[in-house]
Amino acid sequence: MEGGWERAREISRQVARGAAGAGRASVRATRATAGGTVKATRATARGARKVGVATRRLTYAGGAGRTGLGRLIELSAGNSAGDALVTVALASTVFFGVPVGEARGSVALYLVITMLPFGLLAPFVGPILDRFRSGRRYVMAGTLFGRGLLCFAMAAAVGPGDLPTLFIGALGVLVLSKAYNVSRAAIMPSVLPADITLVSANARVALFTLVTAGIAVPIGAGLTAWLGSAMTLRVAMVAFLLLGVAAVRLPRHVDSPDLEEEGAAPRWRTLLKVGPAVAEAVWANVALRLFSGFLLFFALFLVQDRAVPWLAAGAEDPFFDVPKTIALLAAGAGLGGLVGAVVANWTRNHAPQLIVLVTLAVTVVAGIVTAIFFGLWTALAISLVTAFAQELGKLALDAIVQREIGEEVRSSTFGVVEAMLQLAWVFGGLVGLVLSLTQSAVAGLVTLAVVLTATLVRLLVARRKRVRAADAKLERERERAEPGGHDPQSGDDGAYDPRPAGGHDPQRGDGLDTTKPLTNPHG
């Protein structure tokens, strides 16, 4: 009996020693895990700090930190990330999650309902912003704070499926996002360093916004899959509120004083009053945006219906099925937009008018070549070229508007331009839906290539007429400036002019201002 008790005590001691050993091992494992977590956190923090320092060097390069352009770039990058989070969160909701394979009528209705109200409201954004030029920082902050509150409302509406709240909130986010972009484009000349052109400054902003959006999309998708759309919208809400505080801290010189006379009627900017250079760039970009919307939905439904050579029955590609083809075309479009922003940053001394026409011409050529040799790789090429031309052409258009339009109506001009581009994209998408019914890639691409070619020819003819008219005007002025020159239309009889050569009377002060650049007479 005593031997049994001894054996039991020995077993209990062994069990106790084993438990103690297991406890010590657990403590050591916990300490190791905690130490590894701390080291990983420190390494991540160091990496993030290095990335932040490198990003700050890029955004503040070329005097951008001194003028405020660097802060504007960082603010725009954060704004782009917030918009990407909202887009990803709404993509999985009941109302906005339109399946790719759904009927064309439903997709068309989705386009009309979500985009046309925004396109109709956008022209009113610019005149409102022009009335608050002396407080642009607070206007930009208001667009960010407003989106934060809308994200809070939409997050509360996701659970019960409150469709009216989701629709109104999404429309408000679209309008406020465009209002921010209009304000940002309007203040760009006031933060432009002396060594950076407008095209390069716009390209730098676009490059950082594209990269930031590309990083935010997978993060938002993972967060949505893990915690749901409501949590992603709440994260976007916090981001927008913080960005609103950063907008208020922009340099004070981005606010321009209101120089209009008291009681003066507000000026409305339309395409009939923007001048030939701006109108030319706008129509070229309208054609590019029309083709972009067309290509997106046209290619999407052709691939979905397997009406493309590499997915047709009997010739199916063993690797590129429908989902992989859509992913490949989307990747090509994203890469094209990024390349367009990079190229725009390199075109420092080239005329933006020339850039706009070249991008349209390149798109025309690419569309014709794709229609003739349609296949997987030409479809990828046209997706890349279209996104490239759209990004580069839009950056050049922004630079033209910023240079040619006075500050008092610049926001109105941007509002009208943005509305036209948005409506052109929606109309192009609807045309793509209709032409995809033919299930013929050649017919659709040829139709749009003809439209683009006609637009390019019309713009070139109009430009040639303007150049000839400008040359004729310069020739008449040169003849009048010659000694004894007489212009019968001006009533000049060749009498002696007491003013010095060049027609400048120092007492009147009506000569050329040498501190301002001369405008290109060819426009």
Helices and strands as residue ranges (DSSP letters): H 2-59, G 61-63, H 64-67, H 69-91, H 104-130, G 133-135, H 136-158, H 163-187, G 188-191, H 198-227, H 229-248, G 252-254, H 276-304, G 309-311, H 322-346, H 352-372, H 376-404, G 407-409, H 410-435, G 436-438, H 441-481
